[in-house]
Amino acid sequence: MKIMLALVPAVFLAVACTDPDPVSTPTSTPPASSDGADGIELAVATPDRLTGSYLDPSGLALRFDVARAGDVLYLHLETAAGRELVHAETLDDVYRFRYLGGRLTLTVERAWVAEVRAEGEDGPAAQREDAFVWEGDMGVLDEMLAIPEVATLPWLSRALGARGITGADYPASLPLHKVARQSADGLGIEVPPIAVDNAPAGSYCSQPTANNCYGMCGPGCSCWSWVCGDCCYHYGCARHDSWCRNGQWYYCYNISAVIALFGC
């Protein structure tokens, strides 16, 4: 049974399904309605669901549909022409990821994610290379980085953050922000920061991280405050940093989206 059917209707799904229950009412201030000036058009914007499209200044466009409720998530990214980039959904006891229309798939057990969380940042479970089951062409992950629309993801993420759609206030947006963060890493893209309320402009929060900003969301010490809402330490971002620093590319790069499983 597809758990996310309770959250996500068949907007982008390739299979038919019954209509879901209504999405919950936002508990935070809703984002400003779009006039298209930032390239974003939103069809749904609630804490547990975000659906819309993004058009960058060069004319490249993406469509996205994401949802999150606790440890249950759903993600679908495709080009304006309908080419599927990444699709992820939660099944009964696993997370299933699909890349470039199924040319590569990845299955991750939900129990493994819980184990990694329980052990802390650098427990033995996080180092297991057999935790992921890949099927298909691994070259697809590198091939995706050459797709022009993938380079727009960091800018889409920042534009959402500028509207106040952060991973803290809108958990549904977190998988999208995390995938965008990984694409920025893989492509060497730098985006300008957004000042946060809990820190003066040009500085980090009152609880700065150490060790080259370990655990702060963003490449190096370039804070992506909109990922988790500030520039402090966050477990999910620390998990990403740890894997990247240990050279575990299959966890941290190539927009595999796995880091989205660990939240903030």
Steps between C-alpha positions, in 0.01 A plus 500: 500500500633843412496696824531838333167458322347648813694817431563523129234470230585373154636829370818348359460129577507269203245267655138574581394523862209611711470860616683566828370659816514881497841646575523667838463875546830688539602566859744776405468820301429399141739618230411799289287415200709477188509769235764300317771761562729246669416226252295297747136405454347308790188284471520371859709644785434347841740366762449143380467557125663721237409484133588738221744600229809715457618695196854637510605819315645298211171322438580165662207362697437237766186353651505371856270316739627427850344389827621401843332376817738378769728239343269455202598696191419541131696684233448544129711722274458527125582738217232709334507249215406224745840333531517342844817591690444360850205320650498378861223355710446311823373145485405290801852441634731655241577819313514458124690745279481507121731695268448609138178310459617181671834444327639480853315419821603504864330328792573595861343331802322733739643296788853595390418872513361456852815309600730774371304761690506296821878446486587866447719674246770244435365164616578179313162484323575821309817345357329195350537486125241223473224721641412613148378265231571644155354355181583629154763728351702685768627739231155658507591697815782676317292535186237690696749771589538580130126566458458882483187507716690341789715813522187705572423308822720714730329814372155349541591407857622851580193661343278284721708600801461867414124446523536349847453143384771343714546140600416594858165669430411292195632145556372404155759730345793335678556218246503761221748721687723201572504385137579857392780515755653183356472628144683817608777283645526285192505794260695750709214750502506783755186692587487815714394461864172616652520685832319330789319663790713332768826642370625843392562533128838360409537277805393155608258410776564527871592130509760479222635167391866405522735302275450698180129552570431127539125439518403839359278465194690624198830437321790570735414810701258634239177479695182388328285629785179404320572127514435467874413860589830629642877468486540274803602136526241251372522123514388443142761741365766349728415157361561638149829662605623182663432287194656752264810540716540122510481481122170309494378654174209257473344667803585866452537592132335453161161613634425151629253672739577249776598775744138618487412197712674649802316832523652796681 
